[in-house]
Amino acid sequence: MAALPPDIVDDLFRHRYARMVSGLCRVLGPARMELAEDVVQDALMRALRVWPDEGVPDAPEAWVFRVARNRALDTLRRQKIEARVEGELQAWADDAERQERAPRDPDHIDDDTLRMLFLCAHPAVPQDARAPLILKNVCGIGVPAIARALLCKDATIAQRLVRAKARLKGDDVAFEMPAAHELAERTGLVLQVLYLMFNEGYRAHSGEQLVRADLVVEAVRLLGLLLERDELASHEGHALLATMLLLGARMPARTDERGDLVTLAQQDRSRWDRRWLQSGFHHLKAAIGGERYTAYHCEARIASLHAIASSYEATDWGAILGEYDRMLAIAPSPVVQLNRAVAVSKVHGAEAGLRALDGLSGHKSLDDYFLLDAVTAQLCWQLGDHERAATSLEHALTQPCSAPERRLMERRLAACRSGEPPAAW
């Protein structure tokens, strides 16, 4: 049995899954979203079983489309409702094959995918389920990764998804773009979820790699294409895209040749992607002039201050702290408070930074957030309290993180125990 090429598996499961589910959902209707998900997943699993023996077909996505269509029809026949959609399913599968054989435009957002983005942000969907629904059905992210991104338990996310699908089914929601008066509110939710998608790629919450570049690039692509539509463009959207680009520009320097994490203080800034930086500043300029200054503007400004600094030591931490103060007033959260504490320590010293962390250790949403203990450890080390630093790192190592992050904390813990200065600090 021959192994499948990794790029085929990644392309289907990460890049095409959302398009297939979205297309099926258009034909079957939002009330049968779960059926659409199930038949696409079944088709993909069948591909993994069959292709190693029979070979990868010339049009792999079309093959999966046909299998998914047939499985959907089998289910619908059992429910005795296949006649209404059989023709549409056939047309959908045929269209998929034509598209796969035609030259693909990478800078194109499929209409079904766009509709799915806004369907998942529909008012009928419970507010706490909208982000998970988009992350799963548009971004192709699994429940465990969604739970980590949203600082929730797996079971909580699974329950929210079930509840969301039930509401879509019960309210008989149409698979269509929202009316003009609904666009602003639902576009805001879409921005939030694309940022979550970016963050999951920029700092993977588990696995062997620190960065999932495919998620970063896809989040940037989707947001860029949304902003090209006049009815969807906004100053806060440009601010968010500026943040993504200015942060994403650092990706080439964030790990070394062994895949180990390189801290911002140690990164070779000449490796930062100049094209992404230039594009980031372009969108930062486009973000100016709106009626309100949002958290996205704060984050874009912070990212720009890091981008213009010639070195880590030359960073304007006072200006960064000012932006975190504004963000804490606009959109307070435990993560913002944690990030602000780092800026406080840079401006006012490690002891002030620790005081800024007061109260966060008991915050339920940070129970499994290793960065709180990692930051505490760093500040304690700077104050000479190596024992507390080691204790904090030991606790951080019990929490979910990627392998490169774990290796960095293990090196820091060894340094704490030996009394040697941790190189990465």
DAHUNOR-V876132 format. One record per residue. N is the residue number from 0. SS is DSSP state (@ for helix, = for strand, . for the rest). Layout:
n->N ss->SS
n->N ss->SS
This chain:
n->0 ss->.
n->1 ss->.
n->2 ss->.
n->3 ss->.
n->4 ss->.
n->5 ss->@
n->6 ss->@
n->7 ss->@
n->8 ss->@
n->9 ss->@
n->10 ss->@
n->11 ss->@
n->12 ss->@
n->13 ss->@
n->14 ss->@
n->15 ss->@
n->16 ss->@
n->17 ss->@
n->18 ss->@
n->19 ss->@
n->20 ss->@
n->21 ss->@
n->22 ss->@
n->23 ss->@
n->24 ss->@
n->25 ss->@
n->26 ss->@
n->27 ss->@
n->28 ss->.
n->29 ss->@
n->30 ss->@
n->31 ss->@
n->32 ss->@
n->33 ss->@
n->34 ss->@
n->35 ss->@
n->36 ss->@
n->37 ss->@
n->38 ss->@
n->39 ss->@
n->40 ss->@
n->41 ss->@
n->42 ss->@
n->43 ss->@
n->44 ss->@
n->45 ss->@
n->46 ss->@
n->47 ss->@
n->48 ss->@
n->49 ss->@
n->50 ss->@
n->51 ss->@
n->52 ss->@
n->53 ss->@
n->54 ss->.
n->55 ss->.
n->56 ss->.
n->57 ss->.
n->58 ss->.
n->59 ss->@
n->60 ss->@
n->61 ss->@
n->62 ss->@
n->63 ss->@
n->64 ss->@
n->65 ss->@
n->66 ss->@
n->67 ss->@
n->68 ss->@
n->69 ss->@
n->70 ss->@
n->71 ss->@
n->72 ss->@
n->73 ss->@
n->74 ss->@
n->75 ss->@
n->76 ss->@
n->77 ss->@
n->78 ss->.
n->79 ss->.
n->80 ss->.
n->81 ss->.
n->82 ss->@
n->83 ss->@
n->84 ss->@
n->85 ss->@
n->86 ss->@
n->87 ss->@
n->88 ss->@
n->89 ss->@
n->90 ss->@
n->91 ss->@
n->92 ss->@
n->93 ss->@
n->94 ss->@
n->95 ss->@
n->96 ss->@
n->97 ss->@
n->98 ss->@
n->99 ss->@
n->100 ss->@
n->101 ss->.
n->102 ss->.
n->103 ss->.
n->104 ss->.
n->105 ss->.
n->106 ss->.
n->107 ss->.
n->108 ss->.
n->109 ss->.
n->110 ss->@
n->111 ss->@
n->112 ss->@
n->113 ss->@
n->114 ss->@
n->115 ss->@
n->116 ss->@
n->117 ss->@
n->118 ss->@
n->119 ss->.
n->120 ss->.
n->121 ss->.
n->122 ss->.
n->123 ss->.
n->124 ss->.
n->125 ss->.
n->126 ss->@
n->127 ss->@
n->128 ss->@
n->129 ss->@
n->130 ss->@
n->131 ss->@
n->132 ss->@
n->133 ss->@
n->134 ss->@
n->135 ss->@
n->136 ss->@
n->137 ss->.
n->138 ss->.
n->139 ss->.
n->140 ss->.
n->141 ss->.
n->142 ss->@
n->143 ss->@
n->144 ss->@
n->145 ss->@
n->146 ss->@
n->147 ss->@
n->148 ss->@
n->149 ss->.
n->150 ss->.
n->151 ss->.
n->152 ss->.
n->153 ss->@
n->154 ss->@
n->155 ss->@
n->156 ss->@
n->157 ss->@
n->158 ss->@
n->159 ss->@
n->160 ss->@
n->161 ss->@
n->162 ss->@
n->163 ss->@
n->164 ss->@
n->165 ss->@
n->166 ss->@
n->167 ss->@
n->168 ss->@
n->169 ss->@
n->170 ss->@
n->171 ss->.
n->172 ss->.
n->173 ss->.
n->174 ss->.
n->175 ss->.
n->176 ss->.
n->177 ss->.
n->178 ss->.
n->179 ss->@
n->180 ss->@
n->181 ss->@
n->182 ss->@
n->183 ss->@
n->184 ss->@
n->185 ss->@
n->186 ss->@
n->187 ss->@
n->188 ss->@
n->189 ss->@
n->190 ss->@
n->191 ss->@
n->192 ss->@
n->193 ss->@
n->194 ss->@
n->195 ss->@
n->196 ss->@
n->197 ss->@
n->198 ss->@
n->199 ss->@
n->200 ss->@
n->201 ss->@
n->202 ss->.
n->203 ss->.
n->204 ss->.
n->205 ss->.
n->206 ss->.
n->207 ss->.
n->208 ss->.
n->209 ss->.
n->210 ss->.
n->211 ss->.
n->212 ss->@
n->213 ss->@
n->214 ss->@
n->215 ss->@
n->216 ss->@
n->217 ss->@
n->218 ss->@
n->219 ss->@
n->220 ss->@
n->221 ss->@
n->222 ss->@
n->223 ss->@
n->224 ss->@
n->225 ss->@
n->226 ss->@
n->227 ss->.
n->228 ss->.
n->229 ss->.
n->230 ss->.
n->231 ss->.
n->232 ss->.
n->233 ss->.
n->234 ss->@
n->235 ss->@
n->236 ss->@
n->237 ss->@
n->238 ss->@
n->239 ss->@
n->240 ss->@
n->241 ss->@
n->242 ss->@
n->243 ss->@
n->244 ss->@
n->245 ss->@
n->246 ss->@
n->247 ss->@
n->248 ss->.
n->249 ss->.
n->250 ss->@
n->251 ss->@
n->252 ss->@
n->253 ss->.
n->254 ss->=
n->255 ss->.
n->256 ss->.
n->257 ss->.
n->258 ss->.
n->259 ss->.
n->260 ss->=
n->261 ss->.
n->262 ss->.
n->263 ss->@
n->264 ss->@
n->265 ss->@
n->266 ss->.
n->267 ss->.
n->268 ss->@
n->269 ss->@
n->270 ss->@
n->271 ss->.
n->272 ss->.
n->273 ss->@
n->274 ss->@
n->275 ss->@
n->276 ss->@
n->277 ss->@
n->278 ss->@
n->279 ss->@
n->280 ss->@
n->281 ss->@
n->282 ss->@
n->283 ss->@
n->284 ss->@
n->285 ss->@
n->286 ss->.
n->287 ss->.
n->288 ss->.
n->289 ss->.
n->290 ss->.
n->291 ss->.
n->292 ss->.
n->293 ss->.
n->294 ss->@
n->295 ss->@
n->296 ss->@
n->297 ss->@
n->298 ss->@
n->299 ss->@
n->300 ss->@
n->301 ss->@
n->302 ss->@
n->303 ss->@
n->304 ss->@
n->305 ss->@
n->306 ss->@
n->307 ss->@
n->308 ss->.
n->309 ss->.
n->310 ss->.
n->311 ss->.
n->312 ss->.
n->313 ss->.
n->314 ss->.
n->315 ss->.
n->316 ss->@
n->317 ss->@
n->318 ss->@
n->319 ss->@
n->320 ss->@
n->321 ss->@
n->322 ss->@
n->323 ss->@
n->324 ss->@
n->325 ss->@
n->326 ss->@
n->327 ss->@
n->328 ss->@
n->329 ss->@
n->330 ss->.
n->331 ss->.
n->332 ss->.
n->333 ss->@
n->334 ss->@
n->335 ss->@
n->336 ss->@
n->337 ss->@
n->338 ss->@
n->339 ss->@
n->340 ss->@
n->341 ss->@
n->342 ss->@
n->343 ss->@
n->344 ss->@
n->345 ss->@
n->346 ss->@
n->347 ss->@
n->348 ss->.
n->349 ss->@
n->350 ss->@
n->351 ss->@
n->352 ss->@
n->353 ss->@
n->354 ss->@
n->355 ss->@
n->356 ss->.
n->357 ss->.
n->358 ss->.
n->359 ss->@
n->360 ss->@
n->361 ss->@
n->362 ss->.
n->363 ss->@
n->364 ss->@
n->365 ss->@
n->366 ss->.
n->367 ss->.
n->368 ss->.
n->369 ss->@
n->370 ss->@
n->371 ss->@
n->372 ss->@
n->373 ss->@
n->374 ss->@
n->375 ss->@
n->376 ss->@
n->377 ss->@
n->378 ss->@
n->379 ss->@
n->380 ss->@
n->381 ss->@
n->382 ss->.
n->383 ss->.
n->384 ss->.
n->385 ss->@
n->386 ss->@
n->387 ss->@
n->388 ss->@
n->389 ss->@
n->390 ss->@
n->391 ss->@
n->392 ss->@
n->393 ss->@
n->394 ss->@
n->395 ss->@
n->396 ss->.
n->397 ss->.
n->398 ss->.
n->399 ss->.
n->400 ss->.
n->401 ss->.
n->402 ss->@
n->403 ss->@
n->404 ss->@
n->405 ss->@
n->406 ss->@
n->407 ss->@
n->408 ss->@
n->409 ss->@
n->410 ss->@
n->411 ss->@
n->412 ss->@
n->413 ss->@
n->414 ss->@
n->415 ss->@
n->416 ss->@
n->417 ss->@
n->418 ss->.
n->419 ss->.
n->420 ss->.
n->421 ss->.
n->422 ss->.
n->423 ss->.
n->424 ss->.
